[in-house]
Amino acid sequence: MNKIQANITGTRNIEVSDEHLQTIDRYQLFRDLIDSTGYVDDQVLEKLKLNIRSLLESEAGKDKQLLDLCLDVIYHPNMKAFGLQQLVVLYINWKEKTSCPAEEPAEDANN
């Protein structure tokens, strides 16, 4: 279980599980979400909520993990733009950690 800081002062946190991160990855929820400036604001959070809402309304959106992500993280009362930015950073770090294959020892070039 991971915790993200939901506000600048650090008085509010949101718990994010690996299952939540896997759901974000499966639905590619952050793809094309943030524009070229890289700035996360309330409009970006609203765009994410609308994207998820449309997924839930579609037939493909009958997924308990997506609903759990909404209830536990995205629509959490403490989720604001700062929290979404922290969630994106957590997701990027998680993705790098999980996508790196285990390093295998290099074979001797002379063999």
Contacts in CASP RR format, 6 or more apart in sequence:
PFRMAT RR
TARGET T0000
AUTHOR 0000-0000-0000
METHOD contacts of the structure
MODEL  1
MNKIQANITGTRNIEVSDEHLQTIDRYQLFRDLIDSTGYVDDQVLEKLKL
NIRSLLESEAGKDKQLLDLCLDVIYHPNMKAFGLQQLVVLYINWKEKTSC
PAEEPAEDANN
1 15 0 8 1.000
1 16 0 8 1.000
1 17 0 8 1.000
2 15 0 8 1.000
2 16 0 8 1.000
2 17 0 8 1.000
2 18 0 8 1.000
2 21 0 8 1.000
2 90 0 8 1.000
2 94 0 8 1.000
3 13 0 8 1.000
3 14 0 8 1.000
3 15 0 8 1.000
3 16 0 8 1.000
4 13 0 8 1.000
4 14 0 8 1.000
4 16 0 8 1.000
4 83 0 8 1.000
4 86 0 8 1.000
4 87 0 8 1.000
4 90 0 8 1.000
5 12 0 8 1.000
5 13 0 8 1.000
5 82 0 8 1.000
5 83 0 8 1.000
5 86 0 8 1.000
6 12 0 8 1.000
6 13 0 8 1.000
6 14 0 8 1.000
6 76 0 8 1.000
6 78 0 8 1.000
6 79 0 8 1.000
6 80 0 8 1.000
6 82 0 8 1.000
6 83 0 8 1.000
6 86 0 8 1.000
7 78 0 8 1.000
7 80 0 8 1.000
7 82 0 8 1.000
7 83 0 8 1.000
8 82 0 8 1.000
12 78 0 8 1.000
13 78 0 8 1.000
14 72 0 8 1.000
14 73 0 8 1.000
14 76 0 8 1.000
14 78 0 8 1.000
14 79 0 8 1.000
14 83 0 8 1.000
14 87 0 8 1.000
15 72 0 8 1.000
16 72 0 8 1.000
16 73 0 8 1.000
16 87 0 8 1.000
16 90 0 8 1.000
17 72 0 8 1.000
18 94 0 8 1.000
19 65 0 8 1.000
19 68 0 8 1.000
20 65 0 8 1.000
20 68 0 8 1.000
20 69 0 8 1.000
20 72 0 8 1.000
20 73 0 8 1.000
21 90 0 8 1.000
21 91 0 8 1.000
21 94 0 8 1.000
21 95 0 8 1.000
22 65 0 8 1.000
23 29 0 8 1.000
23 63 0 8 1.000
23 65 0 8 1.000
23 66 0 8 1.000
23 68 0 8 1.000
23 69 0 8 1.000
24 30 0 8 1.000
24 69 0 8 1.000
24 91 0 8 1.000
25 91 0 8 1.000
25 95 0 8 1.000
26 65 0 8 1.000
27 55 0 8 1.000
27 66 0 8 1.000
29 48 0 8 1.000
29 51 0 8 1.000
29 52 0 8 1.000
30 48 0 8 1.000
30 88 0 8 1.000
30 91 0 8 1.000
33 44 0 8 1.000
33 47 0 8 1.000
33 48 0 8 1.000
33 51 0 8 1.000
34 40 0 8 1.000
34 44 0 8 1.000
34 88 0 8 1.000
40 81 0 8 1.000
40 82 0 8 1.000
40 84 0 8 1.000
40 85 0 8 1.000
40 88 0 8 1.000
41 81 0 8 1.000
42 80 0 8 1.000
42 81 0 8 1.000
44 81 0 8 1.000
44 84 0 8 1.000
45 79 0 8 1.000
45 80 0 8 1.000
45 81 0 8 1.000
45 84 0 8 1.000
48 74 0 8 1.000
48 84 0 8 1.000
49 74 0 8 1.000
49 75 0 8 1.000
52 66 0 8 1.000
52 69 0 8 1.000
52 70 0 8 1.000
52 74 0 8 1.000
55 61 0 8 1.000
55 66 0 8 1.000
56 66 0 8 1.000
56 67 0 8 1.000
56 70 0 8 1.000
73 79 0 8 1.000
73 87 0 8 1.000
END
